[in-house]
Amino acid sequence: MTELNRIEQAIKEIDPATFQKLCDEYERIECKTKGIDASIVPLGSEDGKNKTTKGTPDSYIITSDDKYILMEYTSQKKKIFQKVKDDLSKIDNSSIDKDKIKKIKYFSATSDIEPKDIQAIQNLLKKKNIDFEFVSNYDLATDIRDKYRSLAEEYLGFVLKPRQLMTAKEFEKDFNDQYTGASTYNYFAYREDELEQLNDKLQNKNVVILTGSSGVGKTRLAYEYTKKYGDQVFFVSNVFDPRALISEIQSYIDDSSLKVIVFDDANRINDLEKVFQAFQRKIKKSDIKIILTVRNYAKNDVYEELGHWVNADILELTQLSAIQVRECIEKIYNIKDNIVLDRIEAISHGNLRFALLSAKVFNKRHRLSDISDFSQLFKQLLGDVLVRKHLDLHSLISLGIIAFLKNVDIKRISYYKPVLEKYKISEEKFKENIDILTQMELINVVNHRYVFFKDQIICSYVLKKVFLDRQLISLNFMINNYFRRL
């Protein structure tokens, strides 16, 4: 059973009261996501009880322009069209001011209604200046799968694994929230030739490995290339479960609108070969283009790993010139002092990401001493991240463990027991620390289970502070107790 089918079936089977609560919460999140300032008033369910009540409508929203969006819900399995007409008739006969009704949304736990019947209702209500939207079981299940996965655990009784495929907008937010100094809003130039080369290579082959040193601009170039495809793009990042990733890709790869998948930092993905093995035939036959950003030290390994399953090409990015880096810093941070620019150039060695980090730190207090070298740079940029959080020793050790392991599955916490016992941290305390660190936005937890660092800069800094500077954890002990279990 596919993930979508499982959600559809679960929606059909839940009781009417739970269905109404699910739809109310779905609509609340929809409004918030779309930036609509609205509060939902549920009328069709009793407070504190899992029971429905009679009333029309089941719920409603008062919009900012003092209009109503009315919502009706049904878990009836058959004769849906008649049920919709009956409920709309009740609204028509109610005391609600009809001139204030802006829209009626009708949610059904099944999809047993003809499109022509929906169209007939829309045409009828349009004469009254009322919009009508029918949200079927399939529509609701698709949005839960693709956008609101936590609703499955809350209302359907099972947990959906967190998504590892991100839309371009989700990836953009993720990318811009990090401490790297890079941003999709930053000035982008000097890569016109590379963009053209990437386009040419993807015309001839479906898979291109975009490689280069850290901070050279691989991710940004891939992002800029995908902009022309709009919402037909997905990014793969922070992979913790390759099998689940295969399942996610499976649900989209047959969609003719899908154009590009970007595997960011692909050299960090375990079992990358298995992912491409699963889709080798479809990749070869379809128009889907795949870009993998890969650190240059790993490009040959990735190329050989994929060579058994797909015919890939390689595009290597070189560092920008010193003049180009200086021009970027001037445009992005408005720094024109040659002494400052010389210092940034000296410590960044042409690496644009490092140059951006240096400029970002300098602009905080405008002190050259803050950017004397990279040790000082990271201290100024991230030192206060841990200091201002006032972490106790156990929280800092827990953070170090997560940084070392990269991804932690809370449900397999016994896997890390020897390490926790050595540092006198109980399993409950470790979970408690995860909650604290999540609230501090130092780590991410998805579906109350998978823990990881979204920001690799912070992850690297934590490793340095915990394992090297303060030596709170023995690196030798971690290697012996973790890798021998693989």
N, C-alpha and C positions, 0 to 999 in steps of 0.2 A: 504494500500500500504506500503510495507516495505521501509526502508530507501534506500536500494540499488536500488530498482525499481524506486523510486522517482528520484534518481540521473540519472539513465539510461534514463528515460523518458525526463528529463530536457535537457540532452545532445542532444537527438534527435531533440528537438524543438528549440534550439538556432540557431541564424542565422550563416551563414558560417564565417563571420569575427570574431564574438565572439568565435566560435569554434576554429579558428586558434589561437587567443590570449590565450584561455584557454590551448591549447596544448603547446604553446610556454612557458607559465609560468610553466606548469606541468613539462616540460622537464628541465627548468632552475632549479627548485627545486630538481628534480631527480639527476641532475649532482652535485649540491651542497651537497645533502645528501650522495652521493657515493664518495665525495671527488674528483670529476673530475674538473680540472681547465679548464673551457670552457666558451665561450661567445656565445650566440645565436644571429644569424643575421636573422631577419624576412624579407622575400621578398614578401610574399603573402598578405600583408595588408598595407594600406596606413597609414602613420604617422598621428596621431591625428584624424583619421576618422574610422568609423566602416564599412569599405568597403574592399573587397578583390581585389587583382590585379592579372593580369595574369603574370605567371612567373614560372620557374622551377629551383630549388625546391621551396617549399613554405617558408622554413627556412633551415638554415644549421648551423653546429657547426664546428669550427676549433679546433681540439684537440691539446694537447701539443706536439704530434709527427708530427704535420703539416699534419694531415689527415682530411678528411671531414666526418661528419655524416650528411646525407641529410634527411630532413623531409618533408613528403607530408601529406596533410590533405584533407579529403573529408567529406561533410555532405550529400552526395548523398544517397538516401534511397534504391535504387534497382540496380541490376547489378554491384555490388561492384567489383567483380573479373575483369570484363572488364575495369572498371574505373582504377583499380590498374595497369593493364597491359598497359593502355593508358598512364598513368602518368610515369611509368617506361620507356616506349618507348621514351617519351619526354626527360627524363634524358639521355637516351642512345644516343639521337641525339643532345644533347646540346654540348656546347664547354667546359664543365667541364672536367678537367683532370681525366680520369677514374682510373688511377693508384693511385690517392689520395683518392678515395672514400673507406672509411673503412666500412661504414654501412649505410643502408637506413631504416628509421623508418616510417611506414605508419600508420597514425591515422584515424580511421573511426568513424563517429557518430552513426553508426549502427553495428550490428554483423552479417550481412547477407552475409557471405562468408563461404565456406566449408573448413574444415581443410586440405583436400587433395589439394585444390587450393593454399593455403598458402605454403604447403610443396613443391608444384611444383615450385613456385616462388623462395623459398629458395634454392632449388637444382640448379635452373638455375643461380642464382646470385653467388652461391658458386663456380661455375666454373670460375667466374671472380674475385674470392677472395673478394667478398662483402657479408657481413652479412645482413640478412633481418629480420626485426621484425614487425609484424602486431599487432597494439594496437587497440583492438576493443572497442566499446562502453562499454561493460561489464568490460573489463580490466581497462579502465580509471575510470569508476564509482566505482569499487572496491578499487582502490588506493585512490580516493577522500574520500570514506567512511572510510577507514582504516588508511590513512596516512596524507592526505592533505585536511583536512576538511574545511579550510578557503577558498578554491577555490570555494566551492558551493556558498558562499555569494558573492564573487567577480564576478563570471561569470554566475551563474545559477539562481540568484535572490532569494535565500532563505538561511537561516542560519541553519546549522546543529549543534545540541547541542554538546558541547565539550565531548570528550571521557573520560569515567571513568574507562575503561579497558586499562591497559598499558601492552605493551610487556615487556619481561624481561629486554631488553636493555633500554627501556624508564624508567622502574622502577629503574634500577641500577643507571642511571644518576641522577634521582630525589633523590635517597637515598644518593648518594655520594656528592650531592651539599649542603646538609644540614649541620647545625652547630653542630651536635651531637657528632662529633669526631669518629663516626662509619663509616666504609667504606667497600665495598665489596672487596676491595683490601687488607684490613688488614689481619694480621695473623689469621687463623682460626684453632682452636684446642680444645681439651678437650670435644668435643661434639660428638665423634664417637658413644658412646652408645645411645645418644638421637637421632641421625640420624637413627640408626638401629631401635630404638623403634618406631620412626615416620613412617618408612617404613613398619614395621610389622603391625602397627595399620591401615595404609592405605591399606594393603592387605586384612584386614578383614572388614573394613568399609570405605565408600567413603568420610566421613567427619570427620576431626580431629580438635579439638580446642586446639591450642598450647598456653598455658598460662604461666604466670609468672609475676614478678614485672617489672616495667619500667627499661629498660636498661639491662635486663638479657640476651638478645640475641635472642628473639623470631623471629624477622624479619630476622635476619641473618641466623638462622637455617633453616627457611622456604626457603629462597633464595638458600642456599647451597643444600637443598634437590631437588629443581627444576632444578638445573643445568644439570642434566642428561637427561632432556627432551628437551633441546635446545629451539627452537622457538614454542614449543607446549604448552607454559605456558602463562598465563595472570595474572596480579596483579590488584587488586581493591584497590584504595586509594583515599582519598579526595573526598568522595561521597557527592554530593550536590543535586542529583535528582534520588531517587531510581527507579522511573518509567522509566527514561531514561536508567538507569543501567540494568533493566530487559530487555529492548529492545536490548541493546548492547549484553548482554549475549545470548539472543535468536538467534542473528545472528551468533553465534559461537558454541553454545552447540550441534548443529546437525553435526558439522564438526568432522569426525572420527579422525582427527589428533590432536584435542584438548585433552590434558592429565591432566593438573593441573590448577586450579584457586586458587590464594591466596588472601584472604580478609585481608588486613593488618589493624591493629587497628580496628577490626570488632565491638568492643564495642562502637565505635564512629559513627556507621552507623545507621541513623534513619530508621525505618521500615525494619530492616534486616529480620524479619520474613516473610514479604511480598515477598522479593526476593526469599527466599527458598520455599515459598508456590508455587510460579509460576513455579518452576522447580523440584518439589519434585519427580515426577514420572520419569523424565529423569535422575535425579541424582541417584535414586535407581537402575535404569535399566542399566545405562551406566557405562563405565570404567573411567569416569572423577573423579579425586580425588580433594577434596576441603580442603584447610587448612585455618583456621581462627586464626590470632594472636589476643589474647585478654588479657587485663590487668587482673591480678589475682582477683582483687576486683569485677570484672564483670563476671567472668567465669560462676558462677551459673545462673545468669540472662540470659546470652547468651545460655547456655545449655538448660535451660527450654524453652526459646523462640523458639529454633529450634526443640526441642523435639517433637513437634506436627507434624513436616513435614519430618524430616530426623533423621536417627539413627546415632548420633555422638559419638565419643570417645574423651577423654581428655588426653593430655600429658602436664605435668607441669614441667617447667624448674626451677631448683634451681640455686642460685648464685654460681659462681666459687669460689674456695678456694683462700685465700690470696696469696698463693704461685703461683697459676695459673695466677692470675691477674698480679702479679709482672713479671712473665715470658713474658706475652703478652706485657706489657709496655716496657720491655727491648728489645724485638724483633721488635716492631713497631716503637718506638721512640728512641731506642738506649740509653736509660737512665739506667745507671748502678750504680749511686751514691745511696748508701743505705739510706742516710738521706732523699733524695728526694723521693725515693721509699716508705720509711716509712710514709712520709707526705701524699703521694697519697693514700696509703693504709688506713691511718687514716680517711681521709675525704670521701673516696669512699665507705667504709664499704662493700667491696667485689662486688660492682656494677661496672661491666666492662665499661659500657658507661661513668659513672662518672669518672672512672679512666682514660679513654682515653681523656676525656675533660680536666682533670687536667694536664695530660702529654702534651697535645697540647698547653695549656696556658703556662706551664712552659718553653716549648721549644722556645717560642717567645723571652723571655728576660733572661731566666735562673735565675729567682729570686724566692726564696722560698716564699717571701711575697705575690706573686701573687696567690698562692694557699693555703692561710692560712685557708680559709673556703669556703663554696659554694657561699656565698654572694659575696665574693671577686672574686671567680672564674668566675661567670657570669658577673660581672662587667668588668673584664679583657677581657673576651671572646666576650661579646656583647655590652658593654658600648659604645665603639667607633662606633658601627654600626649605632646608632641613632645620636650620636654627629657629626660624620663626614658628615652625610647627610644634616646637617644644616636645620632641619625641623622647619618650623614656627609652631605657636601654633595650628592653624586650621588643618594643615597637621597631627600633632601629635594626635590631637583629632580624626580626621578621621581614622587614623591608629588604635587607641584604639577601635573605634566603630566596625571596621572590625574584630579586634581580638576577641571582645566580641561575635559578631554574628557568627563567624567562616566562613560563606559563605554569600556573599551579591549578590543579583540579581539587577543589575543596572536598569533594566526595571521596577522594583517594588520599585523604590526609595521613592515613597510616603509613603511606609510602614514604613520608618524610619524618616518621617518628624518631629514628635514631638521631637525626640532626636536632629535632626539637628537644629530645631528652638531654642531649649533651649540654644544651644552653638553657636547660631548666624552664622550658616553655611548654605548658600543657596544650593539648589539642584545642581545648576550649579557649585558652588564652590566645592561641594563634588565630583562631577564627575572630575573636574579639579585636585583635590587632588589625586584621584585614578590614573589619568594619571601620575602625578608626582611620586607617590609612586611606580608605576609599572616600570617607567624608572629607579628608584633607586634600583630595584630588591628586594624591601622589600615585595611586594605582587605579586600575579599572576592574570592576567585577561585572560580569554579564551572566544573566539568568541565575544569580545567587550561587554561582558555581565556579566559573572560570576566571582566574585572576591573572592580570598581566600589566606590564608597563606600556602605556600607549606611546610615551615619549622616550625614545632610546637615549637621548642626551641625559635625561634624569637617571635612567637605568645605569648608564655608564658611570655617572657621577656617584651614585649610591655604591656601586661595586668598589670604586676607588676609596670612598670614605670608610666603608665597613670592613673591607678585606685588606686594604693596604695602609691607609692613614691611621686608623684606630685599631686595626687588627682585632675586631670584635668576633670574627669568625675565622677559623682556620681554613684556608683555601685547600690545603692537603686533605683535611677531614671531609670537606664537602665533595671533593672529587672522588675519594675512596668510597664514600657512603652513597653517593648518587649514581655514579657511572657504573658501579658494579651491579646495579639493579636493572640496567637497561637490557 
